[in-house]
């Protein structure tokens, strides 16, 4: 509205200026005409005889200030001068009045139009500014608060907590396996998935809570005035249940689940950043414990986080100081022949002793060290196998993170050439996690590896909900039955399931390896079911290259004696 005043004022000033100029012009013209008349009369009076002028002056009482009109009227018309008073200025004014009025009307209309136009523009500008302000604080896809508004609301809640007391709860929420939805069903289905999750999440919360989308599949909630730990647990449980189940999307069905980390703040010593850090630690624990659940922050999580950070530093040092080792576990055919060895990473810690791969491999994947560790294991194993056991197949585990590396194929081929080993003598073991990365890219990579001569094995078969589909989609040569099935072979239902897996593999012309064989009964049951290859402590423990040398020597002697 502040833009209207100058325009309206300018219009009014233009009208007033035009009218004033006309008035001044008319008066000036009229004044000039009267002055001319006065000079003409004075000339006439001077030319007339005194006896004609004096009576007129006396009758008109013009001795002090003669008026030209009255003086002229006192002199006999036509005797000395015939003259008529002129009103030229007033005539000009009368003639220009319609024009002035028209111009004034035009300017008034133009001013009103400009007023309406400027007012509409001003209203649109105000609305645009309000929309821009809203977009700057909200996520355009879901309409939820964005990261900036989330941090602002969290700061307000923490300030109120410091003044008035109470409880503030911070929730960090991740959708489980969202990348799989994006990769398999497309980005449009992924966006629909996100919007549905956002609607369900918002429906779980109170109006006083702030629900935000931080980016991707990450959400967060600020719950001020939370009703203690019990109230927080109720809300967290409601969120987990709301974000679970199957969704019908444009590209097909998807499974929705989430992991939730919660930080409960009831003191004025914890700031916003610390509250978020605590919720993130709790979220990480929820994922570690299997996803699809919530975890509330506890102080012991800090200790575990510090330990993980320390181990990451030590793992980097172990890699640079060559403290990592490669051990080999033998794998036997059903008839007892030694067919292959599997390369396994080992970390001989100077203080902790042997650290399990189940501990440091996930840590390496998170920290990015898995690429260096994977290259070290593959290079060392290929060199050893090519030099010592050219007749055996070498099996090497590859992490899903390694497969996603753009130059994985190039580096792998370079290692084969450097070690002088034939790719036909190398088996690459992958898990379902590797197959969940990206359908087209993964399929293309695996096909290329097979074309080069590598054998592909699907590790931990049967532990994923969609393992059967992988046998059709991906060029797999072998499946490895997970040790969790082998360890329960005494159970009749498990034995039926294992037999079904072996029969399925045989129908698809796939080889079968059973891992985790630890007893003679398990060995016998698997052989009778048709398992091609067996691996486990009952047959041979992982060891150093010298152990495989000794095992091979013994087997050769046995074969020679037979």
C-alpha positions in Angstrom: 0.0 0.0 0.0 2.9 2.4 0.5 3.3 2.4 -3.3 -0.1 4.0 -3.9 0.5 7.3 -2.1 3.1 8.7 -4.5 1.1 7.8 -7.6 -2.2 9.2 -6.2 -0.4 12.4 -5.0 1.2 12.9 -8.4 -2.2 12.7 -10.1 -3.8 15.2 -7.7 -0.8 17.6 -8.1 -1.1 17.4 -11.9 -4.8 18.3 -11.8 -4.2 21.2 -9.4 -1.2 22.5 -11.4 -3.2 22.4 -14.7 -6.1 24.2 -13.2 -3.9 26.8 -11.5 -1.9 27.4 -14.7 -5.2 28.1 -16.6 -6.4 30.5 -13.9 -3.2 32.4 -13.8 -3.1 32.6 -17.6 -6.7 33.9 -17.8 -6.1 36.5 -15.1 -2.9 37.6 -16.7 -4.6 38.0 -20.1 -7.5 39.9 -18.5 -5.1 42.2 -16.6 -3.2 43.0 -19.8 -6.4 43.8 -21.6 -7.6 46.2 -18.8 -4.2 48.0 -18.8 -4.6 48.5 -22.6 -8.1 49.9 -22.1 -6.9 52.3 -19.5 -4.2 53.6 -21.8 -6.7 54.1 -24.6 -9.2 56.0 -22.4 -6.4 58.2 -21.0 -5.5 59.1 -24.6 -9.1 59.9 -25.4 -9.5 62.1 -22.4 -6.4 64.1 -23.1 -7.7 64.7 -26.7 -11.2 65.9 -25.5 -12.0 69.5 -24.6 -11.9 70.2 -20.9 -15.5 71.4 -20.8 -16.5 67.8 -22.0 -14.3 66.0 -19.5 -14.8 68.0 -16.2 -18.6 67.3 -15.8 -17.9 63.6 -16.3 -15.1 63.6 -13.8 -17.3 65.4 -11.3 -20.3 63.1 -11.8 -18.3 60.0 -11.6 -16.3 61.2 -8.6 -13.1 60.0 -10.3 -10.9 62.9 -9.4 -8.6 60.7 -7.3 -8.8 57.5 -9.3 -10.5 57.5 -12.6 -12.0 54.2 -13.8 -11.7 53.8 -17.5 -15.1 52.2 -18.0 -17.1 54.8 -16.1 -15.0 57.6 -17.6 -15.7 56.4 -21.1 -19.4 56.1 -20.4 -19.5 59.8 -19.2 -18.1 61.0 -22.5 -20.7 61.3 -25.2 -20.6 58.3 -27.4 -19.1 58.8 -30.9 -18.2 62.4 -30.1 -14.5 61.9 -29.5 -14.1 58.0 -29.2 -16.2 54.9 -29.6 -15.0 52.2 -27.2 -16.3 49.0 -25.5 -14.7 47.3 -22.5 -13.1 44.0 -23.3 -13.0 40.7 -21.1 -10.5 38.7 -23.1 -9.0 36.9 -20.0 -12.4 35.7 -18.9 -13.2 34.5 -22.4 -10.0 32.5 -22.5 -10.9 30.9 -19.2 -14.4 30.1 -20.3 -13.2 28.5 -23.5 -10.5 26.4 -21.7 -12.7 25.2 -18.9 -14.2 22.2 -20.7 -10.7 21.1 -21.8 -9.4 21.5 -18.3 -12.3 19.6 -16.9 -11.7 16.8 -19.5 -8.0 16.6 -18.7 -8.8 16.6 -15.0 -11.3 13.8 -15.4 -8.8 11.8 -17.5 -6.1 12.3 -14.8 -8.5 11.3 -12.1 -9.5 8.1 -13.9 -5.9 7.3 -14.6 -5.1 7.9 -11.0 -7.9 5.6 -9.9 -6.8 2.9 -12.4 -3.2 3.2 -11.2 -4.5 2.9 -7.6 -6.3 -0.3 -8.3 -3.5 -1.7 -10.4 -0.8 -0.9 -7.8 -3.0 -2.3 -5.0 -3.4 -5.6 -6.8 0.3 -5.8 -7.5 1.1 -5.0 -3.9 -1.3 -7.7 -2.7 0.3 -10.2 -5.1 3.7 -9.2 -3.8 2.6 -9.8 -0.2 1.2 -13.2 -1.2 4.4 -14.1 -3.1 6.5 -13.1 -0.1 4.3 -15.2 2.2 4.6 -18.2 -0.1 8.4 -17.8 -0.4 8.6 -17.7 3.4 6.5 -20.8 3.6 8.6 -22.7 1.1 11.8 -21.6 2.8 10.6 -23.4 6.0 8.8 -26.4 4.6 9.6 -29.4 2.5 7.9 -29.0 -1.0 7.2 -32.7 -1.4 5.5 -33.5 1.9 4.5 -30.1 3.3 6.3 -30.9 6.5 8.7 -28.6 8.2 12.2 -28.7 6.7 15.6 -28.8 8.5 15.7 -25.0 9.2 12.3 -24.9 10.8 13.0 -28.1 12.7 16.1 -26.6 14.3 14.2 -23.3 15.0 11.4 -25.2 16.8 13.9 -27.3 18.7 15.7 -24.2 19.9 12.4 -22.7 21.0 11.5 -25.9 22.9 14.9 -26.1 24.6 14.6 -22.4 25.7 11.1 -23.0 27.1 12.5 -26.1 28.9 15.2 -23.9 30.5 12.6 -21.4 31.7 9.7 -23.5 32.6 11.0 -27.1 33.0 9.3 -30.2 31.7 10.4 -32.7 29.1 11.4 -32.3 25.4 11.6 -35.4 23.2 13.5 -35.6 19.9 12.8 -38.4 17.4 15.1 -39.3 14.5 13.3 -41.6 12.0 14.7 -43.5 9.0 12.6 -45.5 6.6 14.1 -49.0 6.2 15.4 -50.1 2.8 14.0 -47.0 1.0 16.7 -47.2 -1.6 15.4 -50.6 -2.7 11.9 -49.0 -3.4 13.5 -46.3 -5.4 15.7 -48.6 -7.4 13.2 -51.4 -8.1 9.9 -49.3 -8.5 11.3 -46.0 -9.8 11.6 -42.5 -8.4 7.9 -41.7 -8.9 7.0 -44.6 -6.6 9.7 -43.5 -4.2 8.2 -40.0 -4.0 4.7 -41.6 -3.4 6.3 -43.8 -0.7 7.8 -40.7 1.0 4.5 -38.8 0.9 2.5 -41.7 2.4 5.0 -42.1 5.2 4.9 -38.3 5.9 1.1 -38.4 6.1 1.1 -41.3 8.5 3.8 -39.7 10.6 2.0 -36.4 10.9 -1.2 -38.2 11.9 0.6 -39.8 14.9 1.6 -36.5 16.5 -0.1 -33.7 18.4 -0.6 -30.2 16.9 2.1 -28.9 19.3 4.7 -31.3 17.9 6.8 -30.4 14.9 7.2 -33.1 12.3 10.0 -32.4 9.8 11.5 -34.1 6.8 15.3 -33.6 6.9 16.0 -35.0 3.5 15.7 -38.3 1.6 14.1 -40.9 3.9 15.1 -39.0 7.1 12.4 -37.5 9.3 12.5 -35.9 12.8 10.1 -34.8 15.4 10.3 -32.3 18.2 7.8 -33.1 20.9 7.7 -30.3 23.6 5.9 -30.8 26.8 6.2 -34.6 26.4 4.5 -36.6 29.1 7.6 -38.2 30.6 9.3 -41.4 29.4 6.0 -43.3 29.3 4.4 -40.8 27.0 7.5 -40.8 24.7 7.4 -44.6 24.5 3.7 -44.5 23.6 4.4 -42.1 20.8 7.4 -44.0 19.5 5.4 -47.2 19.5 2.6 -45.5 17.6 5.1 -44.3 15.0 6.6 -47.7 14.5 3.2 -49.3 14.0 1.9 -46.5 11.7 5.0 -46.8 9.5 4.7 -50.5 8.9 2.9 -52.8 6.4 2.6 -53.0 2.7 1.9 -50.1 0.4 0.3 -50.2 -3.0 2.3 -47.8 -5.2 2.1 -46.8 -8.8 4.9 -49.2 -9.7 3.8 -52.1 -7.5 3.9 -53.2 -3.8 6.4 -52.0 -1.2 7.1 -52.9 2.4 7.1 -49.9 4.8 9.0 -50.0 8.0 11.1 -47.6 10.0 13.7 -47.3 12.7 13.4 -44.7 15.4 15.9 -43.2 17.8 14.6 -41.1 20.7 16.4 -38.6 23.0 14.5 -37.5 26.2 15.7 -34.1 27.6 14.6 -33.0 31.0 17.3 -30.7 32.0 18.7 -27.3 30.9 22.3 -28.7 30.4 21.6 -30.4 27.1 21.5 -28.2 24.0 19.9 -28.8 20.7 22.9 -30.3 19.0 23.5 -32.8 21.8 19.8 -33.8 21.8 20.0 -34.6 18.1 23.3 -36.5 18.5 21.7 -38.6 21.2 18.7 -39.4 19.0 21.1 -40.3 16.2 23.0 -42.7 18.4 19.7 -44.3 19.5 18.6 -44.6 15.8 21.9 -46.3 15.0 21.3 -48.8 17.8 17.7 -49.5 16.5 19.2 -50.4 13.1 21.8 -52.6 14.7 19.1 -54.5 16.6 17.2 -55.4 13.4 15.3 -52.3 12.3 11.5 -51.9 12.5 11.8 -50.7 16.1 12.6 -47.8 18.4 15.4 -47.2 20.9 15.6 -44.6 23.6 19.1 -43.1 24.2 21.1 -44.3 27.1 24.5 -43.3 28.4 26.0 -46.7 27.5 25.5 -45.8 23.8 28.1 -43.1 24.2 30.6 -45.6 25.4 29.9 -47.9 22.5 30.2 -45.0 20.1 33.5 -44.0 21.5 34.7 -47.6 21.3 33.6 -47.8 17.6 35.4 -44.5 16.9 38.6 -45.8 18.6 38.4 -49.1 16.7 38.0 -47.2 13.4 41.2 -45.4 14.1 42.9 -48.6 15.1 41.6 -50.4 11.9 43.1 -47.7 9.8 46.4 -48.2 11.6 46.2 -51.9 11.2 45.7 -51.5 7.4 48.7 -49.2 7.1 50.8 -51.3 9.4 49.9 -54.6 7.6 48.3 -56.1 10.7 45.4 -57.6 8.7 45.8 -61.2 7.7 44.2 -63.6 5.2 43.2 -67.0 6.4 41.8 -69.8 4.3 39.0 -72.3 5.0 38.9 -75.5 2.9 35.7 -76.6 1.1 35.1 -80.3 0.2 33.1 -82.1 -2.3 30.5 -84.6 -1.1 33.0 -87.4 -1.9 35.7 -85.8 0.4 37.9 -84.2 -2.3 39.3 -80.7 -1.5 37.9 -78.5 -4.2 38.4 -74.9 -3.1 39.4 -72.5 -0.3 37.6 -69.4 0.9 39.7 -66.3 1.8 38.7 -64.8 5.1 39.9 -61.5 6.6 41.5 -61.6 10.1 42.6 -58.8 12.3 45.2 -59.7 14.9 44.9 -56.8 17.3 48.0 -56.2 19.5 45.8 -55.8 22.7 42.4 -57.3 21.9 43.8 -60.4 20.1 41.8 -61.7 17.1 38.9 -59.4 16.2 36.0 -61.1 14.5 35.1 -60.0 11.0 31.5 -59.6 12.1 32.8 -56.7 14.2 35.3 -54.9 11.9 33.8 -55.6 8.4 30.6 -53.6 9.1 32.8 -50.9 10.7 34.9 -50.8 7.5 31.8 -50.5 5.3 30.6 -47.5 7.3 33.9 -45.8 7.3 34.8 -46.4 3.7 37.8 -48.6 4.5 36.2 -51.6 3.0 37.5 -50.7 -0.5 41.1 -50.8 0.7 40.6 -53.9 2.9 38.7 -55.7 0.0 41.6 -54.9 -2.4 44.2 -56.1 0.1 42.3 -59.4 0.7 41.7 -60.1 -3.0 45.3 -59.2 -4.0 46.9 -61.3 -1.2 44.6 -64.3 -1.8 45.1 -64.3 -5.6 48.9 -64.2 -5.2 48.9 -67.0 -2.7 46.4 -69.2 -4.6 48.2 -68.7 -7.9 51.6 -69.6 -6.4 50.6 -72.4 -4.0 47.3 -74.0 -5.0 46.8 -73.6 -8.8 44.5 -76.6 -8.9 42.0 -75.2 -6.3 39.2 -72.7 -6.8 39.7 -69.5 -4.7 36.5 -68.0 -3.2 36.6 -64.3 -2.2 33.9 -62.4 -0.5 32.9 -59.0 -2.0 31.0 -56.4 0.0 27.9 -54.6 -1.5 29.8 -51.4 -0.9 32.7 -52.7 -3.1 30.3 -53.7 -5.9 28.9 -50.2 -6.0 32.3 -48.7 -6.8 32.4 -47.6 -10.4 35.9 -49.0 -11.1 35.3 -52.3 -9.3 35.5 -54.3 -12.5 38.7 -52.6 -13.7 40.5 -53.0 -10.4 39.5 -56.6 -10.1 40.8 -57.5 -13.5 44.0 -55.6 -12.8 44.5 -57.7 -9.6 43.9 -60.9 -11.6 46.5 -59.9 -14.2 49.0 -58.8 -11.5 48.7 -62.1 -9.6 48.7 -64.2 -12.8 45.6 -66.1 -11.9 42.9 -67.3 -14.3 39.4 -65.7 -13.5 38.0 -69.2 -14.1 39.8 -70.2 -10.9 38.1 -67.4 -8.9 34.7 -67.4 -7.3 33.1 -64.2 -6.1 30.7 -64.5 -3.2 28.0 -61.8 -2.9 25.1 -61.4 -0.4 21.6 -60.3 -1.0 22.7 -56.8 0.2 24.7 -56.5 -3.0 21.8 -57.4 -5.1 19.6 -54.7 -3.5 21.9 -51.9 -4.7 20.7 -51.2 -8.2 19.1 -53.8 -10.5 20.3 -52.8 -13.9 23.9 -51.8 -12.9 24.3 -54.9 -10.7 22.9 -57.3 -13.3 25.2 -55.8 -15.9 28.3 -56.0 -13.7 27.6 -59.6 -12.7 27.0 -60.6 -16.3 30.3 -59.1 -17.3 32.1 -60.9 -14.5 30.6 -64.2 -15.7 31.6 -63.5 -19.3 35.2 -63.0 -18.0 35.2 -66.4 -16.4 34.4 -65.7 -12.8 32.0 -67.9 -10.9 29.3 -66.2 -8.8 28.0 -67.5 -5.5 25.0 -66.2 -3.5 26.0 -66.3 0.1 23.7 -66.7 3.1 20.9 -68.1 0.9 17.5 -68.3 2.5 18.0 -65.5 5.0 16.3 -62.8 2.8 12.6 -62.5 2.0 13.2 -62.4 -1.8 16.1 -64.8 -2.3 14.2 -66.9 -4.8 13.7 -64.0 -7.2 17.5 -63.4 -7.3 18.0 -66.9 -8.8 16.0 -65.8 -11.8 17.2 -62.2 -12.1 20.9 -62.6 -11.5 23.5 -64.9 -13.2 24.4 -66.9 -10.1 26.3 -70.2 -10.4 26.1 -71.4 -6.8 24.1 -70.9 -3.6 25.5 -71.2 -0.1 23.0 -72.5 2.5 23.3 -70.3 5.6 24.7 -71.8 8.7 21.5 -71.0 10.6 19.7 -73.8 8.7 22.6 -76.2 9.0 22.8 -75.8 12.7 19.1 -76.8 13.1 19.2 -79.9 10.9 17.9 -82.1 13.7 14.5 -80.3 13.3 12.2 -82.1 10.8 10.8 -78.8 9.4 14.3 -77.4 8.8 15.4 -80.6 7.1 12.5 -80.3 4.7 13.3 -76.7 4.0 17.0 -77.6 3.3 16.0 -80.4 1.0 13.7 -78.0 -0.9 16.5 -75.5 -1.3 18.8 -78.2 -2.7 16.1 -79.5 -5.1 15.4 -76.0 -6.3 19.1 -75.4 -7.0 19.4 -78.7 -8.8 16.3 -77.8 -11.0 18.1 -74.6 -11.9 21.4 -76.3 -12.6 23.1 -74.5 -9.6 25.8 -75.9 -7.4 25.0 -76.0 -3.6 27.5 -75.4 -0.7 26.5 -75.8 2.9 28.4 -73.8 5.4 28.7 -74.2 9.1 28.9 -78.0 9.1 30.1 -79.0 12.6 29.0 -82.5 13.2 29.0 -85.9 11.4 25.2 -86.1 11.5 24.9 -82.7 9.7 27.5 -83.9 7.1 25.6 -87.1 6.5 22.2 -85.4 6.2 23.5 -82.8 3.7 25.2 -85.4 1.5 22.1 -87.6 1.5 20.0 -84.5 0.5 22.2 -84.0 -2.5 24.5 -81.2 -1.4 27.5 -80.7 -3.7 30.0 -79.1 -1.4 30.4 -78.7 2.4 32.3 -76.3 4.6 32.7 -76.1 8.3 34.8 -76.8 11.4 33.9 -80.5 11.2 35.9 -80.7 7.9 38.5 -78.0 8.4 39.0 -74.7 10.3 40.2 -71.5 8.8 44.0 -71.3 8.9 47.1 -69.8 7.4 48.4 -70.8 4.0 50.8 -73.4 5.6 47.7 -75.2 7.0 46.2 -75.6 3.5 49.6 -76.8 2.3 49.7 -79.5 4.9 46.1 -80.5 4.2 46.8 -80.8 0.5 49.9 -82.8 1.1 48.0 -85.2 3.3 45.2 -85.5 0.7 47.7 -86.2 -2.0 49.3 -88.9 0.0 46.0 -90.5 0.7 45.1 -90.4 -3.0 48.4 -91.9 -4.0 48.0 -94.7 -1.4 44.5 -95.5 -2.7 
